[in-house]
Amino acid sequence: MANTRIVAIWLAALVIGVALGYGLSVAVPYQLPTSTQTPTISLSADTVNAGEQYTATLTGFPANTEIYGWTVNENPPRMFSAGTTDEKGELELTANAPEIPGTWPLIACDKDQINWATATLNVT
């Protein structure tokens, strides 16, 4: 009799556990994150001569998103539209290095300023 009672309790617990698990899976479904990539800026060369052309490739941003660049060497810093990412979340930009040698930060973000990427360009 005691063994039957133990088996009945275990079966009831199993049924309740399965019902709770199913109910939770319906009420709060598991969702994969939309993007696991971290936005980055890759440069064609980390060091360039003053005025020389270079390419910056932005990756890891959401697809079809307008990207803004920042000039931080002005007071106050200025934000400008750099372009829109493709369906892979990538954007390639070509620019000329500043005419003044030094270390120049490159900063990009989306319109809502949620996704950010930075790089450093050395100008000689």
C-alpha positions, 0 to 999 in steps of 0.5 A, spaced: 500 500 500 505 504 501 509 503 495 502 504 491 502 511 494 509 513 493 508 511 485 501 515 485 505 521 488 510 521 483 506 520 477 502 526 480 508 530 480 510 528 473 503 530 470 503 537 474 511 538 472 509 537 464 503 541 465 507 547 468 512 546 463 508 546 457 504 552 460 510 556 461 512 555 454 506 557 451 506 564 456 513 565 455 516 562 449 523 562 448 526 567 443 533 567 440 537 574 440 536 578 434 543 579 433 549 576 437 554 580 433 558 586 436 558 592 432 565 593 429 569 598 425 575 595 421 580 599 417 584 598 410 590 601 414 591 603 421 596 608 419 595 612 413 599 619 411 595 625 412 590 626 406 591 619 404 584 615 402 582 609 407 576 605 407 572 603 413 568 597 414 562 597 419 559 590 421 555 587 426 550 593 426 542 591 424 540 590 417 538 596 413 539 601 419 542 608 418 549 609 421 551 616 424 558 618 424 561 623 430 566 628 429 569 628 436 575 633 435 569 639 435 566 642 441 561 640 441 562 634 437 558 633 431 553 627 428 552 626 421 549 621 417 554 616 414 550 611 410 545 605 411 547 598 412 545 592 407 541 586 409 547 583 413 548 589 417 555 592 413 557 598 411 563 600 407 565 607 407 571 611 403 574 617 406 581 621 406 585 622 412 585 629 416 591 633 414 593 634 421 597 628 423 595 625 430 591 619 433 583 620 430 578 616 433 572 614 429 565 613 432 559 610 429 552 609 431 545 607 429 540 613 430 537 611 437 544 610 439 544 603 441 549 600 437 556 603 437 563 602 434 569 605 435 576 605 431 582 609 431 586 612 425 593 614 426 595 619 421 602 621 420 
